[in-house]
Amino acid sequence: MSKQFRPWKFGQSQLLPPSVQDYVPEDHLSRFVVALVTESLDLSAIMSSCTSGLGQPPFDPRMMTSLLLNGYASGIYSSRRIAKASIERADFMMIVAGDPPDFRTISDFRKRHLKALAGLFVQVLKLAEKAGLVKLGHVALDGTKIKANASKHKAMSYARMKQRDAELQAEVDRWLATAEAADAEEDKLHGAKRGDELPKWVADKKKRIEKIRAAKAELEAEAKAAAEEERRIKAEAEEKRIAEERKKRPGGKPDKLIADDPDPKAQRNFTDPESRIMTTRNGVIQGYNAQAAVDGEAQVIVACGLIQTTSDHGQVVPLVDGIFANLGRRPKETSADSGYLSEANLAGLHEREIIPYIATGRAKHPDEVKRKIGGPLTLAMRAKLKRAGWRSRYRLRKQIVEPVFGQIKQERGFRQFLLRGVEKVRAEWAMICTAHNLVKLARAA
């Protein structure tokens, strides 16, 4: 018995001209992105910077913005991959209306309007608030380390820089002397004829020396500034202590001299000098520390930031102030892990009338001595969390903020920044957070 199949009409033309919109479902994310950009977002900052000129007219900024936002929301970040999707994927083809831009055009548009694109974060956030997705009842803070667009193997320590600088200088001097002697010998043989040029790798080594010396100068400047800041802090502390005690403490040891030279282990990366070596649970990376404050209602990011240090200590107040700057009000409660714990952070939250739930750390062998470590606010927080036990509001932190990083890194595959330099990377992180909120808004619509 023969089996019957549905006819395969490969190569058959259609009676009526097809429209790419017919192949995109009505409830698809790309349709929501286009409607949001054309009807709700203010693109005047981008539109005003576009001027007419000679040559081919530029692409419509609304189309380019929709294309980028749809790419970020779909987990496609590279300009080449976005350009490829514009001729292969129906949702991207619908946005470009059959007129796909070149990948260089996409890349240049993102670079030229990076600040304005990052500013869309606040607009999308306010739309999410109007849709009832932001309540600011409980906001969780956390940070995640993301790779920079640089290899950790392209970093060099200050001690190694000094050693390598001397080695390269000696090697270049030796080869220059050899080349000079060879030129003199060739001049005797060939008279006024020109000798061979120096090898290309000698010039490369010269450039390498210049880069190393520039990086050394940056590290020395940072070390000098840190030393001056430490001297100032110690001087203020000493003045405060003298004012409180009204007399100088006898028998005190002299302060340890502060060195102006950088730490020999301090490193600088030659590809992205503003990125830093950071330790993660999966090993050491060259990257940045991305920060986010997430609302507990629908996991919408209400404030974001990015820093160059591994420590999260100084980010509590900037994040909660960022929430107020974005939405004009503050959350009622805030939770964070022990990386954000400090007396200054707890005091800052109390001043802003925000109830804090910050972990005080775990002790392998707790005893009465370790339980008393910390200032009065830290001790009060430790007692508060212990008293509440499993009913503590701190338990909301994991289910609010950590899934957001999972959705960004795992679901949408963002594992590494494309741009270089802390300001550009900070704007790129704002675009990532905008795309996250946009997806939340689309699912709630």
N, C-alpha and C positions, 0 to 999 in steps of 0.2 A: 504494500500500500504506500503510495507516494505521499510525502508531507507537503502541504501547501504553506507558502510564506506570503507575507504582505509584500506587495510590489515595491521594489527599490527604484525610485525614480531619480537616480543619480544623473545629473546633467540636464534635467528637464527644466526649461525656462518657465517663468510664471506669466500668467496672462496679463496681470496688472503690475506696474512698477512697485517693487517692494520698498518698505520703509523700515529702517533699522529699529525704530521705536516699537515695531510690531514684535520684535524678538526679545524685548526687555519687559519683564512682568510689571504690572502697575504698582505693586508694593515693593519694588526693588529699591535698594539704598541709593543708587545713582539718581533715580528720579527725585528722591527726597533732597539730595544734595543740590541738584539744579534748582529746584523750587526754593530752597533755603537761600541760595546765593542770589538768585534773581529777585526775590520778593522780600527777604527779611534782613539780609546783611548790608551794612553800609560800606561800600567799596570806594568811597570818595578819595581816600588817601592813595589808593592805587590809580584810580581814574585820573586824578589831577596831575600825576607825574607822567602820564602818557601824553606825549606831544606829537603833532603831525610833522612829518618830514618827507624827504625825498625817498623814492623807492617804494617797495611793496608795503601796503598798510599793515600795521601789526594786528595780531589776533585780539579778539575781544577779551578784555581782562576778566569779565564774568565767566567766560568759557575756560580760561586758563586757571582761574581760582577753583572752579568746579572740578576741573581735571585733577588738580593737585589734591584737593580735599577728598575726592573719591579714591584717589590712589592711596593716600594715607589711611583712610578708613578701611580700605580693602587689603592693607598690608603690602602695598607696592610703593616703594619710596624712591628708587633710583629713576632718574630722568630717562635713561635708556629703556628701562622696563615699562615705564609709563607710556613712552612713545611706541613701544612694541605692542602694548595692550590696546593702544588707540587704533591699531589696524587688525587686531585679532579678537578682541573681546567686545561683545555686543554693547555692554554698558558703557565702556569707554568710547566706542564708535558713536553711540547715541549722543554723548556729550560733545564730541568734536564735530558732529554732524557731517561725517564723511570727509572732513578736511583736517587730517591729523598734523599737528606741529612736529617739527624736528626735535630731537632730544636736546640739542643745544638751545633751542628756543625755550623749552621747558626749564632747563637749568638756569638760563640767564634770567628768566622771569622770576624764578624763586630767589635768586641772589639779589636781583634789583629791588624786589618788594618784600624782602624777608621780614623787615620790621613791621610792615603793615599786615602781612600774613599772620605774624605772631600776635598782633593786636586783635585778631578775630576771636581769640580765646575768650575775652571778656564778653563780646557780643553773643557768642554761642552759649556761654554760661548764663547770661541774663535771660535768654530764651528758654533755657532749661528750668530756670527759676520760675518763669511765668507759667511753664507747663506743669508746675508742682513737683518737679524732681529734686528740688533743693529745699530743705527745711531748716538746716543749721541747728538741728537738735544735738546731734553727736557727730563730731568731725574727727577723723583719725589721721595722724601724720606718720609719714614714713619716707624712707629714701631707698634708692636702688642704684647700684653701680652699673654703668653702661659703658661699653668699650668706645674709645675715641677712634677717629679715623687715623690711627697711627699704631705702629707696632711697638710693643714694649722692648723689643730687641734693638730699636733705634734710640734708646735712651742711654745716657752715660753719666756716671757719678762724677762729682767734682774732683775727687782724688784721681780717678781714671783720666779725666780731662787734662789735669796737670801733667800726668805721666805721658799721655798720648801726645800732648802738645809738644813736649820736649823731644819725644821720639820722632814725630813727623818733621819738626823743625830741623833736627840733626840730619834726618834722611834727605830732606829737600836741599839743605845746604851742601851735603856731600854730592848729590847729583848735579846741583848747579855748578859746583866747583869742577866736577868731572866734565860737564858739558862745556864750561868755559875753557878748560884745558884742551878739549877736543876741538873747539872752535879756533883756538889759537893755532893748533897744529894744522887744521885744515886751511887756515888763512895763509900759512907758510907754503902749503902745497898748491892751493888754487888761486892765490893772489886776491884779486878784488871780487871773486865770485862769492855768492852767498852760501853759508853753511846750512846744515839741516836745522829745523826747528826743534825746540825742546819737546820731549815726549808729552803726550796729552795727560798721562796720569800724574805728571809732576804738577801741572796746573790744577788737576783735581785735588791733589794733596794740599795745594795752597788754599783752595776753597774750603777744604776740610778744616784746615787750621783756623781760617777766618770764622767758620761756624762754631768751632770749639771755643775760640776766644770770646765770641759774642755770648755764648751760653754761660761761660765762666763769669763774664762781666755781669750778666743778669743775676746769677746766683750770689755773687759778691754784693750786688746792690740790695738784694732781698735780705741777705744776712745782716748787712749794715742797718737796714731799716728795722729789722726785727730786734737787733741789739739796742737800737735807740728806743724802740717802744718798750722793751723790757726794762731799760734804765728808767724810763719815765714812770712805768707802773711801780717799780720798786721805790722810786723817790716819793710818789704819792702815798704808797703804803707806809713808808717811814714817817712822812709828815703826819699822817693820820694817827699812827701809833704814838708819836711824840705828843700830839695834841691830847690824846686820851690819857696817857700815863703822866703827862706834864714833866717828864724827866727822861733822860736818855738811859737806856738799859745798860748797866755796867757789865763789863766782861764779855761783851758781845764779840763774836768773831767777825772779821771783815768780810764784806760781800765778795763772792766769787767773781773774778774778773770776767766780763762778757766779751767773748771774741767776736771781732768783726768779720773774720773769715767764715765762709759757708761751712756747713757740716760736710766732712769728706764723703758721706754717704748720700748727700743731697743730689738728686738726679734731674736732668733736663732732657726732654725728648726733642730730636731734631726735626721730626715731621710735624708735630703739633706741640710747640713748646709750652702751651698753656694747659695741656692735659697732664695728669699725674699718675704715678704708679699707685694702684689701690689693691687691697687684699679683699677677696670675696670668698664665699664658701666653695667656689669652684676653682680657686687658685688666684694668681696675681694677674691683673690686667692693666693696661694703659687706658685710662678712661676718665669719666666725670661722675659726680654724685648727683643724680637727679632726684629732686624733692617733689612731693605732692601732698596736698591736703584734700581728703576725700569725704564727702558728705555721706552720712549713713542711710539716707532715704533711698537713693537709687545708684549709689557708687559713682556720683558725678564729681569730677575734680573741680574744687572751688578755688584753689590757689596752687601755683606751681613755681618751681625755682630750680636753679642748678648751681652747684658749687664745685670748687676744685679740690676740696679737702675730704678726707675719709670720714672725719668726725661729723656727727649731726648736731652737736651741742648748740651751735649758734643759730639754728633754723626755726626754733619754735616761735619766737616773737615775729620774725619776718613773714612766716607763713600765716599766722593769725592776723597780722596787720594787712597782709595781702588779701585775705578774705574780706576784710572791712573795706579795703580800697576797691575791690571788685563788685561787692554787693551792697555796701553801705551799712552792714550790720555784722555782728560777731556771733560765733556759735555759743551755745550754752555749755557744752561739754567738749573736752578735747582729750584724746588718748594717744599715747605714743610709747615706744619701747624704751628700754633703759639707755639707749644711745642719746636720748634727748634730755636725760635727767641732769638737772643742776639747780642750785638754789636760785640763780638769777632767772632761769626759765619759769620755775614755779612762782616766784615773786611777780614776774611779768604777767603770767596768766591771772593771778589773783588781782593785780591792779586793773586788768581789763574785765574783771568779773566773769571769768571763764572757769568752770569747774574742771580741774586737771585730773587725769588718770594716767600717770606716767610710771612705768615699771621702775623699781629700785634695784634691779639686778638679782641674780641668784647666787647663793652661797653653797658650796659643796658640803661644808661642815659648819652650819650656822651655830653660833653660840651667842651669849649675852654681849660679848665685846663687839662682835661684828654687827649685831643688831643696832648698836649705838653709833655706828659710823655714819657721818653725814651731819648736815646742818639741821636746824629745827624744822624747816619745811620738808626736808627729805625724810626725817624721822616721822613726821606726821603723815606723810604720804605712805610710808611703809606700813604704819599701823592701820591706816585707812584701808589699804588693799588687803591686808591680812584679816581685818575684821569682817570685810565683806565676803572673802573667800570666793567660791565659784560664782556667787551672785554679783560680783563686782562688775561695774560698767566697763572695766578695762578689757574684759573678754570680747567686747565688740570690735576691738582693733583689728584682729586677724581677719574677721569675716567682712570688714569694710574695705581696708586699704590694700591688703595683700592680694586679693583677687584682681584688683585693678592692674597691678604690675604683671600678673599672670596673663591677663587679657592682652596687654600691650606687647609683652615679650613672646608669649607662646601662640596666642590666637592670631595676632597680626604680625608676628615674626620680627619685631623691632629689637635687634640685638646690638646694633652698632650705629653710631652717628655717621652721617655722610659729610657734614661740614667740619671745618677746623677753626679753632679759636673760640674762646669761652663765650663771647657775645653772640656769635653765629650759632654755636651749639645750644645756647640758652634759648634762642628764638626757635631753633629746630625742635627742642623739647616742648615749647609752647604749642607748636603745630601738632605734635603727637598728642598732647593733652586735648587740643581742640578736636582732633579726629575722634578721640575716645568719647568726649561729651556729645559729639555729633551722632555717633552710633547709638548712645543711650537715648538721645532725643528722638531719633528715627524709630527706635523700637517702642517708644512710649506713644508715638503719634497714632 
